Amino acid sequence: MVLVRVLDDGTRLAGRIVETEAYLGVEDRAAHSFGGHRSPRNESMYARAGTAYVYFTYGMHHCFNIVCGKVDEPVAVLVRAIEPLEGIEHMRQRRTTRRRRSPLREVDLCSGPGKLCQAMGIDRSLDGEDLCASPHLFIERTARADGSIGPIEPGRIGVSPRIGVESAGAWAHRPLRWFCADSPHVSRR
């Protein structure tokens, strides 16, 4: 699938999703909804499937999730990385916060959840956005009919434990991260 962000000036930014992690709700010790926790920060997790859940973490990064459950079933998929396809120079400008001797490499633009959100202009203002109806943030299918990229073949999909959830006990070791095994755009090998 392709994540698309249309900025207020009409600029279209898009990238193929190459890395995700699942967060399985109230039983999952790594999920923001563990134990039935509900707050203004994670309220979007309790919305219907297709809702954006965007949160701010470590006082510096936004992270983008897609809610996947029924209403009041707080499960979501964190989009960890994309392969930039459209608006690459805009992404590079958004990610370059200081003068650099050389341009930021394309593989470094969206290879992590914080980088992805910074490059795509995704912040808390998009939390709760309906990804099925929004003109600003949505998902498109990939296609091959016009010669563009298609879906990732099952043999190229890697599986591993999630990243950065070591304190989640046994949940930290579950294989809930999926990634395009041969993509240089994933956050970590």
Order of alpha helices (4+ residues) and beta strands (2+ residues): beta-beta-beta-beta-beta-alpha-alpha-beta-beta-beta
